[in-house]
């Protein structure tokens, strides 16, 4: 055998390295860090020249966004439990950059806060109207539920109807369907931060029980409504006022004995109304101390 036949073939491998960048992950991390630091120093800059009132207003903006988000188009209710799904999602923020907010004066911030609150109450009113339309518990009584926006806030009135009163005759005992209505409302109202006031009203027919008049009756009925709202899931801390006005504020002034005058009025109060009530209470306490 020849010497050349014993040689093994020589194989040459040529490795071609692909081009590209290596070790670039740190650049992304550094960019995120730089962005976070910029936001942090911007926050410190804003806080450095805003007073306490402006800080409180900015905090209010972020805690209570200007409109409700995530309202369920078909809310389902479990009658009498107050366990309706959340109609209102308060996540989100006001559509304004921090540096723009910092440039606003106190008067402008207050105007924006009032507009924000108005939008919140209007959104709650719309959510209630949709819930009433879709709720099997509330549908039969929707003609007895009256909603409107007043200077004091969103007013929800539950009125008596001929042959379908809210309470037993001359009593503060709620009918079963009245309790169901109030419990459903309690779960809905609890989804907004505003406090409420509850007022009981009667018609002008004189009450014949000794030492018990329409004043006592309207107050007892307002408190019965309060208990039903709380049992429906509303936080008791949201109650700012419970009063009875007898027949002093008639719904139908032309007919003082009309059953519609017998009603419960629930007002989801504005901040201004709540502050006014608080001021009255503090003034009364101050007078008592003197």
TIDO-292033 format. One record per residue: residue in three letters; x, y, z of N, C-alpha, C in turn. Coordinates in steps of 0.001 Angstrom, whole numbers, plus 500000, padded with zeros to 6 digits. Each point is the difference from the previous one (the first is absolute). Layout:
ALA/X/Y/Z/X/Y/Z/X/Y/Z;
...
//
This chain:
UNK/500865/498817/500000/499135/501183/500000/500904/501236/500000;
UNK/499638/500985/499177/500827/501199/499883/499846/500863/501230;
UNK/501030/500803/500315/499993/500869/501184/498902/501044/499940;
UNK/499696/500478/498817/498966/501044/499852/498618/499479/500334;
UNK/499829/498662/499805/498664/499453/500282/499697/499947/501473;
UNK/501059/500021/500876/499772/499912/501436/499671/501342/500641;
UNK/500143/501103/499322/499695/501316/500562/498489/500229/500090;
UNK/499544/500547/501162/498581/500327/500193/499696/501360/499357;
UNK/498787/500175/499503/499643/501308/499402/499947/501092/501068;
UNK/500455/501123/499669/500002/501144/500925/498741/500831/499770;
UNK/499200/500202/501117/498734/500768/499920/500217/501350/500657;
UNK/499725/501039/499313/500161/501365/500521/498609/500602/500248;
UNK/499739/500385/501265/498707/500619/500346/500143/501506/500047;
UNK/499143/500672/499317/500007/501461/500004/498787/500508/500782;
UNK/500230/500636/501143/498914/500501/500858/499756/501475/499706;
UNK/498810/500298/499604/499627/501395/499693/499162/500537/501163;
UNK/500497/500967/500694/499258/500613/501127/499018/501037/499479;
UNK/498775/499877/500485/498972/500967/499614/500203/501296/500773;
UNK/499751/501088/499306/500149/501300/500654/498870/500277/500969;
UNK/500175/500883/500933/498961/500343/500969/500604/500607/501236;
UNK/499120/500517/500846/500458/500644/501224/499806/499056/501169;
UNK/500877/500017/500936/499915/499133/501161/500055/500846/501270;
UNK/499311/499491/501035/500060/500686/501286/499224/501309/500041;
UNK/498894/500099/499212/499240/501258/499959/498872/500078/501001;
UNK/499771/498946/500800/498880/500008/500947/500143/501096/501048;
UNK/501254/500315/500353/500215/501023/501028/499528/501366/499533;
UNK/500010/500213/498683/499571/501291/499479/498497/500223/500245;
UNK/499207/498933/499837/498548/500093/500241/499730/500263/501472;
UNK/500727/499275/500866/499823/500189/501436/500390/501420/500415;
UNK/501097/500501/499409/500443/501355/500342/498980/501034/499530;
UNK/499423/499780/498823/498990/500933/499483/498782/500045/500920;
UNK/499556/498804/500468/498871/499956/500943/500341/500737/501287;
UNK/501223/499802/500484/500428/500663/501231/500031/501513/499826;
UNK/500521/500455/498859/500072/501444/499745/498608/500616/499919;
UNK/499059/499265/499372/498614/500499/499903/499368/500115/501381;
UNK/500213/498974/500824/499439/500020/501358/500583/501151/500815;
UNK/501317/500240/499877/500625/501090/500736/499485/501361/499528;
UNK/499762/500122/498699/499474/501253/499476/498604/500276/500566;
UNK/499164/498958/500040/498662/500151/500566/500082/500344/501484;
UNK/500935/499384/500715/500149/500263/501434/500395/501454/500263;
UNK/500990/500499/499253/500441/501380/500196/498937/501008/499552;
UNK/499204/499612/498975/498897/500862/499592/498972/500109/501115;
UNK/499726/498865/500674/499061/500008/501118/500522/500886/501134;
UNK/501301/499869/500321/500585/500840/501048/499922/501475/499641;
UNK/500188/500292/498728/499938/501390/499538/498595/500570/500168;
UNK/498997/499185/499654/498603/500445/500123/499641/500226/501465;
UNK/500375/499036/500854/499675/500108/501420/500712/501172/500660;
UNK/501119/500425/499401/500785/501061/500615/499347/501356/499997;
UNK/499100/500256/499026/499413/501345/499941/498466/499998/500001;
UNK/499378/498877/500398/498546/499970/500151/499649/500075/501477;
UNK/498924/500739/500311/499582/500109/501390/499122/498811/500377;
UNK/499579/499961/501273/499226/498851/500504/498679/499858/499276;
UNK/499348/501119/499675/498697/499947/499333/500126/499396/498609;
UNK/501038/500406/499264/500197/499452/498666/500366/498520/500051;
UNK/500811/499611/501010/500347/498587/500149/498755/499159/500266;
UNK/499109/500527/500843/498769/499268/500305/499135/499858/498757;
UNK/499949/501072/499186/499198/499944/498776/500584/499006/499004;
UNK/501333/499993/499870/500640/499040/499102/499728/498573/500461;
UNK/500077/499781/501304/499704/498679/500554/498575/499590/499683;
UNK/499058/500951/500106/498596/499721/499700/499828/499596/498542;
UNK/500734/500681/499105/499905/499677/498577/500374/498548/499737;
UNK/501098/499543/500617/500479/498656/499723/499188/498930/500716;
UNK/499403/500345/501150/499194/499018/500733/498619/499843/499395;
UNK/499439/501070/499421/498651/499970/499439/500041/500462/498559;
UNK/500208/499114/499029/500121/500389/498606/498739/500673/499487;
UNK/500105/500678/498869/498931/500872/499534/498799/499265/499451;
UNK/500119/498722/499733/498844/499270/499487/500118/498540/500401;
UNK/498861/499325/500063/500017/498595/500356/500476/499173/498826;
UNK/500773/498967/500328/500501/499105/498973/499571/498579/500343;
UNK/499788/499214/498992/499741/498586/500218/498590/499698/500460;
UNK/499004/500844/499656/498629/499710/500391/499506/498774/499260;
UNK/499427/499100/500728/499499/498774/499394/498748/500301/499194;
UNK/499920/499577/498734/498820/500283/499196/498793/499190/500422;
UNK/500212/498873/500661/498874/499168/500433/500220/499541/501420;
UNK/499850/500892/500978/500225/499602/501385/498983/498983/500453;
UNK/500449/499027/500791/499112/498981/500534/499925/500171/501499;
UNK/498812/499893/500557/499784/500236/501415/499491/498738/500668;
UNK/500399/499849/501250/499406/498998/500863/499070/500746/500935;
UNK/498723/499890/499787/499022/500814/500704/500178/499925/501502;
UNK/500049/501206/500592/500037/500092/501449/501352/499760/500627;
UNK/501041/499794/499192/501303/499722/500578/500962/501152/499861;
UNK/499730/500891/499045/500916/501108/499774/501307/499553/499381;
UNK/500044/498785/499437/501240/499476/499445/500023/500160/498488;
UNK/499643/501182/499523/500086/500266/498581/501454/500138/499603;
UNK/500332/499686/498731/501380/500159/499563/500375/501466/499984;
UNK/501276/500274/500015/500457/501386/500021/499629/500685/498698;
UNK/499191/501049/500087/499636/500770/498829/501023/501079/499712;
UNK/500794/500348/500991/500863/501157/499896/501423/499614/500368;
UNK/500932/500328/499142/501410/499736/500255/500710/501334/500119;
UNK/500596/500287/501169/500622/501282/500222/501462/500038/499586;
UNK/500492/498947/499317/501381/500040/499567/500147/500972/498839;
UNK/501180/500589/499905/500250/500953/498934/500475/501307/500576;
UNK/500199/500991/499180/500489/501289/500460/499466/501083/499094;
UNK/500013/501209/500493/499542/501123/499217/500915/500199/498801;
UNK/499416/500348/498871/500757/500112/498766/500732/501340/499947;
UNK/501031/500132/500831/500776/501228/500039/501384/499688/500563;
UNK/501025/500534/499348/501360/499754/500460/500231/500686/501338;
UNK/500864/499423/500864/500251/500599/501313/500474/501436/499931;
UNK/500863/500316/499003/500493/501372/499925/498897/500985/499632;
UNK/498988/499508/499228/498865/500858/499674/499146/500256/501240;
UNK/499786/498957/500801/499208/500145/501217/500674/500949/500982;
UNK/501326/499926/500048/500735/500830/500949/499890/501485/499666;
UNK/499732/500295/498723/499908/501393/499575/498633/500614/500289;
UNK/499024/499179/500404/498650/500508/500241/499924/500710/501345;
UNK/499188/501071/500058/499794/500672/501278/498902/499289/500780;
UNK/499835/500381/501264/499058/499310/500890/498570/500088/499475;
UNK/499627/501148/499438/498628/500174/499501/499719/499061/498833;
UNK/500960/499881/499091/499818/499111/498855/499921/498543/500442;
UNK/500842/499628/500942/499974/498628/500514/498651/499696/500638;
UNK/499457/500967/500739/498695/499810/500635/498905/499834/498947;
UNK/500069/500787/498931/499009/499880/498927/500086/498632/499332;
UNK/501226/499527/499775/500174/498679/499408/499478/498903/500924;
UNK/500229/500174/501304/499517/499011/500963/498470/499951/500001;
UNK/499357/501167/499904/498537/500048/499956/499472/499344/498733;
UNK/500673/500262/498872/499582/499383/498747/500162/498489/500066;
UNK/501099/499564/500606/500259/498576/500164/498897/499337/500833;
UNK/499625/500658/501087/498966/499454/500868/498652/499942/499280;
UNK/499696/501017/499216/498755/500005/499239/499960/498826/499036;
UNK/501111/499757/499323/500070/498873/499069/499835/498675/500730;
UNK/500573/499907/501214/499883/498766/500777/498546/499731/500373;
UNK/499286/501048/500433/498602/499821/500392/499127/499682/498786;
UNK/500290/500638/498869/499239/499709/498787/500233/498562/499551;
UNK/501242/499532/500146/500297/498616/499640/499291/499023/500936;
UNK/499945/500335/501290/499278/499158/500958/498518/499969/499661;
UNK/499454/501153/499635/498588/500062/499627/499715/499104/498792;
UNK/500882/500049/499005/499834/499158/498826/500108/498517/500373;
UNK/500969/499670/500875/500160/498614/500426/498759/499508/500742;
UNK/499427/500871/500842/498784/499631/500732/498831/499784/499047;
UNK/499866/500890/499025/498905/499866/499037/500115/498691/499220;
UNK/501224/499656/499586/500197/498744/499276/499746/498798/500904;
UNK/500433/500116/501270/499788/498897/500934/498514/499781/500266;
UNK/499265/501086/500129/498558/499911/500252/499304/499319/498821;
UNK/500452/500332/498786/499394/499406/498811/500264/498501/499917;
UNK/501170/499565/500467/500406/498608/499822/499746/499118/501212;
UNK/499798/500619/501168/499858/499213/501217/498582/499441/500132;
UNK/499908/498703/500193/498693/499385/500208/499386/500460/501315;
UNK/500849/500293/500993/499494/500436/501300/499406/501404/499929;
UNK/500581/500860/499138/499561/501396/499961/499009/500301/498884;
UNK/499973/499181/498962/499189/500300/498821/498521/500272/500307;
UNK/499348/499224/500879/498572/500261/500250/499740/501335/500692;
UNK/501048/500606/500582/499792/501213/500798/500705/501220/499411;
UNK/500412/499889/498717/500793/501086/499428/499204/501296/499881;
UNK/498667/499898/499943/499204/501233/499947/499925/500685/501361;
UNK/500487/499347/501050/500033/500613/501330/501392/500505/500361;
UNK/500960/499831/499090/501368/500473/500216/500256/501205/499111;
UNK/500229/501144/500611/500201/501246/499271/501424/500490/500228;
UNK/500732/500241/498917/501399/500438/500078/500155/501373/499364;
UNK/500735/500885/500662/500336/501290/499407/501226/500583/500701;
UNK/500640/500948/499308/501163/500695/500541/499538/501338/500568;
UNK/500322/500257/501260/499647/501253/500671/501286/500699/500433;
UNK/499909/501256/500459/501207/500674/500503/500668/499249/501155;
UNK/499235/499195/500733/500564/499246/501124/500684/498712/499556;
UNK/499639/499482/498826/500582/498756/499520/498993/499185/499204;
UNK/500281/498700/499846/499081/499101/499302/498900/499582/500962;
UNK/498748/500309/499633/498860/499682/500866/499274/498768/499465;
UNK/499794/499046/500895/499249/498781/499696/498767/500003/500897;
UNK/498838/500099/499402/498760/500019/500782/499216/498711/499752;
UNK/499569/499386/501095/499153/498806/499933/498638/500416/500534;
UNK/499020/500059/499126/498695/500564/500355/498957/498902/500146;
UNK/498995/500296/500810/498863/499098/500136/499115/500088/498753;
UNK/499284/498934/499755/499035/499978/498922/498723/499376/500546;
UNK/498878/500400/499456/498723/499451/500462/500033/498482/499914;
UNK/499655/499354/501106/499975/498533/500116/501405/499368/499980;
UNK/501054/500848/500050/501347/499446/500071/500880/500927/500852;
UNK/499722/500082/501303/500776/500877/500873/501336/499380/500387;
UNK/500937/500838/500411/501300/499512/500449/499920/499384/501388;
UNK/499128/500583/500841/499894/499592/501401/498578/499542/500307;
UNK/499881/499212/501055/498676/499686/500508/499311/501291/500438;
UNK/498700/500040/499935/499248/501204/500303/500296/500503/501411;
UNK/500404/501273/500087/500283/500622/501292/501145/499366/500752;
UNK/500925/499340/499274/501077/499250/500642/501329/500288/499307;
UNK/501084/499705/500690/501340/500102/499414/500500/498635/499552;
UNK/499109/499014/499916/500358/498656/499564/500002/499950/498469;
UNK/501159/499737/499415/500117/499924/498546/499295/498775/499443;
UNK/499359/500170/498849/499490/498843/499287/501177/499208/499417;
UNK/499771/498743/499675/501072/499158/499491/500642/500554/498738;
UNK/499180/500467/499049/500561/500521/498757/500743/501312/500242;
UNK/499584/500783/500998/500703/501244/500323/501398/499699/500536;
UNK/500092/498965/500836/501307/499592/500513/500901/499561/498857;
UNK/499452/499242/499041/500787/499536/498856/500518/501174/499182;
UNK/499154/501012/499777/500414/501190/499244/501165/500688/500692;
UNK/499864/500238/501299/501032/500720/500753/501297/499203/500084;
UNK/499903/498693/500121/501208/499175/500060/500751/500037/498679;
UNK/499281/499957/498890/500656/500093/498698/500671/501358/499835;
UNK/499309/501060/500413/500576/501349/499908/501230/500137/500893;
UNK/499964/499359/501175/501122/500080/500920/501291/499471/499384;
UNK/499901/498874/499288/501177/499437/499353/500554/500903/498910;
UNK/499110/500686/499277/500434/500890/498931/500611/501283/500547;
UNK/499333/500597/500971/500479/501264/500571/501364/499820/500652;
UNK/500252/498820/500527/501265/499758/500701/501210/500073/499078;
UNK/499771/500020/498694/501100/500003/499050/500543/501397/499709;
UNK/499407/501035/500571/500528/501354/499843/500470/500512/501354;
UNK/500960/500929/500040/500556/500452/501282/499124/500993/500746;
UNK/498990/500565/499338/499184/501035/500621/499177/499475/501166;
UNK/499767/500876/500976/499085/499675/501086/498565/500290/499549;
UNK/499037/499497/500773/498593/500173/499632/499215/500605/501158;
UNK/498857/500584/499654/499017/500409/500997/498695/499269/499699;
UNK/499266/499669/501043/498729/499278/499860/498918/500825/500679;
UNK/498907/500255/499276/498908/500817/500540/498683/499252/499845;
UNK/499220/499971/501068/498670/499408/499958/498938/501077/499853;
UNK/498990/499733/499172/498905/500944/499767/498659/499277/500166;
UNK/499005/500717/500456/498633/499464/500094/499056/500901/499216;
UNK/498753/499536/499853/498982/500895/499439/499445/500863/501129;
UNK/498980/500794/499701/499499/500969/500977/498866/499452/500869;
UNK/499665/498736/499873/498955/499444/500843/500481/499959/501451;
UNK/499184/500475/500916/500438/500020/501410/500132/498587/500558;
UNK/501004/499832/500855/500228/498711/500641/499327/500032/501358;
UNK/499134/499017/500295/499128/500065/501156/500544/499294/501241;
UNK/501173/499376/499930/500527/499322/501169/500493/501018/501030;
UNK/499679/499831/501274/500446/500952/501034/501528/500069/500084;
UNK/500528/501198/500101/501436/500244/500155/500833/499425/498853;
UNK/499372/499883/498854/500717/499489/498829/499387/500644/498767;
UNK/500793/500839/499317/499500/500763/498858/500742/499607/498730;
UNK/499700/500710/498922/500696/499761/498745/501497/500311/500103;
UNK/500382/500824/500961/501410/500274/500211/500740/498734/500460;
UNK/499438/499347/501002/500612/498759/500480/499950/498914/498927;
UNK/498864/499932/499293/499828/498963/498982/501013/500176/498869;
UNK/500167/501230/499516/500939/500232/498898/501442/499711/500427;
UNK/500330/500328/501244/501357/499714/500504/500226/498501/500131;
UNK/499006/499280/500525/500132/498547/500157/500116/499308/498639;
UNK/499260/500503/499015/500074/499403/498668/501366/500267/499345;
UNK/500550/501189/500225/501330/500303/499469/501043/499058/500595;
UNK/499891/499706/501277/500941/499085/500650/499786/498559/499547;
UNK/498754/499633/499718/499744/498661/499459/500668/499858/498630;
UNK/499932/501062/499193/500661/499998/498691/501515/499901/500173;
UNK/500537/500691/500994/501444/499931/500274/500430/498566/500295;
UNK/499243/499320/500852/500359/498624/500365/499952/499078/498777;
UNK/499021/500214/499116/499887/499150/498809/501156/500254/499036;
UNK/500408/501250/499846/501135/500321/499135/501275/499326/500505;
UNK/500213/500062/501313/501193/499404/500601/499964/498475/499842;
UNK/498835/499409/500184/499894/498543/499848/500218/499566/498558;
UNK/499840/500951/499061/500246/499699/498593/501447/500150/499581;
UNK/500870/500370/500934/501417/500081/499679/500594/501383/500063;
UNK/499215/501011/500368/500538/501343/500080/500723/500208/501322;
UNK/501171/500610/499951/500777/500294/501198/499262/501033/500846;
UNK/499804/499689/501281/499260/500914/500875/500711/501339/500154;
UNK/501312/500022/499794/500759/501246/500116/499647/500991/498896;
UNK/499307/499549/498952/499624/500888/498909/498791/500866/500349;
UNK/499344/499705/501109/498782/500739/500369/500393/501305/500679;
UNK/499602/501115/499390/500328/501308/500558/498863/500649/500751;
UNK/498751/499595/499688/498852/500632/500654/498762/499137/499805;
UNK/499205/499870/501054/498709/499305/499933/498975/500889/500698;
UNK/498983/500450/499250/499014/500930/500567/498592/499623/499549;
UNK/499018/500476/500755/498596/499868/499630/499382/501381/499890;
UNK/499333/500286/498880/499430/501333/499761/498484/500006/499992;
UNK/499385/498886/500424/498530/499911/500033/499433/500421/498642;
UNK/499031/500944/499994/499375/500430/498742/500412/501415/499614;
UNK/501157/500450/500496/500415/501384/499741/500510/500213/498575;
UNK/500453/498943/499341/500486/500109/498620/499202/499010/499151;
UNK/498884/500466/499452/499095/499138/499247/500482/499830/498566;
UNK/499849/498802/499468/500306/499740/498596/498882/500553/499123;
UNK/498773/499773/500433/498821/500517/499296/499329/501041/500888;
UNK/500371/501249/499826/499470/501068/500844/498514/500250/499741;
UNK/499537/499704/498806/498588/500216/499679/499109/498991/500711;
UNK/500538/498851/500326/499239/498953/500678/500829/499456/501157;
UNK/499949/500645/501173/500852/499611/501135/499795/498575/500487;
UNK/498856/499387/499672/499736/498637/500457/500297/498946/498938;
UNK/500588/500411/498901/500384/499073/498937/501040/499006/500541;
UNK/499838/498697/499758/500961/499011/500506/501438/500279/499564;
UNK/500187/500691/498882/501350/500260/499517/500796/500878/500957;
UNK/499292/500724/500878/500676/500830/501001/500685/499154/501070;
UNK/499571/498735/500140/500648/499095/500943/501183/499364/499287;
UNK/501199/500373/500402/501170/499573/499240/501255/500037/500864;
UNK/501015/499312/499516/501350/500057/500569/500902/500647/498952;
UNK/500727/501006/500420/500921/500690/499097/501439/499718/500428;
UNK/500787/499469/499078/501419/499709/500247/500817/500910/499088;
UNK/500887/500783/500578/500837/500899/499202/501461/499578/500131;
UNK/500600/499671/498860/501449/499759/499956/500639/501382/499920;
UNK/500553/500467/501114/500329/501412/500161/501292/500400/499278;
UNK/500023/501254/499556/501229/500586/499488/500916/500335/501181;
UNK/501250/500281/499712/500945/500379/501055/499550/501284/500695;
UNK/499428/500916/499212/499552/501275/500572/498860/499793/500988;
UNK/499044/499144/499635/498884/499714/500898/500479/499300/501260;
UNK/500884/499027/499821/500541/499280/501146/500744/500944/500951;
UNK/500774/500932/499417/500745/500962/500820/499049/500921/500762;
UNK/498885/500383/499356/499032/500874/500652/499350/499305/501196;
UNK/499676/498721/499837/499402/499229/501097/500994/499855/501137;
UNK/501251/499728/499652/501036/499866/501016/500174/501309/500769;
UNK/499940/501112/499288/500157/501305/500630/498846/500278/500958;
UNK/498778/499632/499586/498835/500180/500873/500138/499174/501270;
UNK/500452/498771/499834/500165/499124/501171/501050/500552/500955;
UNK/501112/500472/499452/501058/500552/500844/499543/501266/500714;
UNK/499189/500807/499297/499478/501225/500611/499062/499674/501167;
UNK/499180/498946/499833/499085/499598/501045/500764/499506/501234;
UNK/501057/499245/499768/500818/499509/501097/500667/501167/500739;
UNK/500450/500985/499226/500671/501164/500577/499029/500789/500885;
UNK/498734/500133/499540/498997/500723/500779/499687/499268/501286;
UNK/499957/498668/499944/499708/499221/501191/501110/500155/501053;
UNK/501243/500070/499522/501121/500156/500919/499985/501352/500683;
UNK/499513/501003/499269/499916/501346/500600/498870/500060/501009;
//
